[in-house]
Amino acid sequence: MRTGYIWYDIREKIYDNKIPVQLCFNPQKNLEFVQLYPQYCDLNNIQSWENWTSEAAQKDKKYCDEWLVRFCGLHSKENFFSWGAIASYYDPRSAGSGIYIHYTAMTKNEI
């Protein structure tokens, strides 16, 4: 893409499950955010466009919400801290859901 951002895709063992993790470094070579996709541990998860449905995507988002509560003790959809934010998301353009940890101070309107 030649934007200066560097992405790493890995599968990391987190809480006894291997889940996809993406690390994003900005052009200044600082870690900007981490994305986690815990729903891909679910063997019933839809993983192809041919079988994709909006309902399945929303189920993935709910799973991410539950994961944040269960493993991180976070109870709101958006969790802001002085160092950044943690939240689950659903992106209808990519049909994807996940959890991001964003390492820059953000306001609610920036998420």
SULLIN-V10991 format. One record per residue. N is the residue number from 1. RES is the residue in one small letter. NEAR is the number of other ideal C-beta (glycine too) atoms within 12 Angstrom. D_LAST is the distance of its C-alpha to the last C-alpha in whole Angstrom. Layout:
BEGIN
n->N res->RES near->NEAR d_last->D_LAST
n->N res->RES near->NEAR d_last->D_LAST
END
This chain:
BEGIN
n->1 res->m near->8 d_last->22
n->2 res->r near->6 d_last->24
n->3 res->t near->11 d_last->20
n->4 res->g near->14 d_last->21
n->5 res->y near->19 d_last->19
n->6 res->i near->19 d_last->20
n->7 res->w near->20 d_last->20
n->8 res->y near->17 d_last->22
n->9 res->d near->16 d_last->22
n->10 res->i near->17 d_last->24
n->11 res->r near->17 d_last->25
n->12 res->e near->21 d_last->25
n->13 res->k near->13 d_last->27
n->14 res->i near->22 d_last->25
n->15 res->y near->14 d_last->26
n->16 res->d near->10 d_last->29
n->17 res->n near->21 d_last->27
n->18 res->k near->16 d_last->27
n->19 res->i near->29 d_last->23
n->20 res->p near->28 d_last->22
n->21 res->v near->26 d_last->19
n->22 res->q near->26 d_last->18
n->23 res->l near->24 d_last->18
n->24 res->c near->26 d_last->16
n->25 res->f near->19 d_last->18
n->26 res->n near->18 d_last->17
n->27 res->p near->13 d_last->20
n->28 res->q near->11 d_last->21
n->29 res->k near->12 d_last->22
n->30 res->n near->16 d_last->19
n->31 res->l near->22 d_last->17
n->32 res->e near->26 d_last->14
n->33 res->f near->30 d_last->12
n->34 res->v near->28 d_last->14
n->35 res->q near->34 d_last->14
n->36 res->l near->37 d_last->16
n->37 res->y near->35 d_last->18
n->38 res->p near->36 d_last->20
n->39 res->q near->33 d_last->21
n->40 res->y near->27 d_last->23
n->41 res->c near->24 d_last->26
n->42 res->d near->21 d_last->26
n->43 res->l near->9 d_last->30
n->44 res->n near->13 d_last->29
n->45 res->n near->24 d_last->26
n->46 res->i near->23 d_last->26
n->47 res->q near->20 d_last->26
n->48 res->s near->10 d_last->27
n->49 res->w near->12 d_last->26
n->50 res->e near->8 d_last->30
n->51 res->n near->13 d_last->29
n->52 res->w near->20 d_last->25
n->53 res->t near->15 d_last->24
n->54 res->s near->14 d_last->22
n->55 res->e near->14 d_last->23
n->56 res->a near->24 d_last->23
n->57 res->a near->28 d_last->19
n->58 res->q near->22 d_last->18
n->59 res->k near->21 d_last->21
n->60 res->d near->36 d_last->19
n->61 res->k near->29 d_last->16
n->62 res->k near->21 d_last->18
n->63 res->y near->30 d_last->19
n->64 res->c near->38 d_last->16
n->65 res->d near->30 d_last->16
n->66 res->e near->22 d_last->19
n->67 res->w near->31 d_last->19
n->68 res->l near->31 d_last->17
n->69 res->v near->20 d_last->19
n->70 res->r near->17 d_last->22
n->71 res->f near->20 d_last->22
n->72 res->c near->23 d_last->19
n->73 res->g near->11 d_last->20
n->74 res->l near->23 d_last->17
n->75 res->h near->13 d_last->17
n->76 res->s near->17 d_last->14
n->77 res->k near->22 d_last->11
n->78 res->e near->24 d_last->8
n->79 res->n near->26 d_last->10
n->80 res->f near->21 d_last->10
n->81 res->f near->17 d_last->13
n->82 res->s near->10 d_last->15
n->83 res->w near->15 d_last->14
n->84 res->g near->24 d_last->10
n->85 res->a near->31 d_last->9
n->86 res->i near->34 d_last->10
n->87 res->a near->32 d_last->9
n->88 res->s near->35 d_last->10
n->89 res->y near->30 d_last->9
n->90 res->y near->27 d_last->12
n->91 res->d near->17 d_last->12
n->92 res->p near->14 d_last->15
n->93 res->r near->8 d_last->16
n->94 res->s near->15 d_last->17
n->95 res->a near->23 d_last->18
n->96 res->g near->30 d_last->16
n->97 res->s near->37 d_last->14
n->98 res->g near->33 d_last->14
n->99 res->i near->41 d_last->12
n->100 res->y near->32 d_last->10
n->101 res->i near->29 d_last->11
n->102 res->h near->27 d_last->9
n->103 res->y near->22 d_last->12
n->104 res->t near->22 d_last->11
n->105 res->a near->14 d_last->11
n->106 res->m near->23 d_last->7
n->107 res->t near->12 d_last->7
n->108 res->k near->13 d_last->6
n->109 res->n near->8 d_last->6
n->110 res->e near->13 d_last->4
n->111 res->i near->21 d_last->0
END
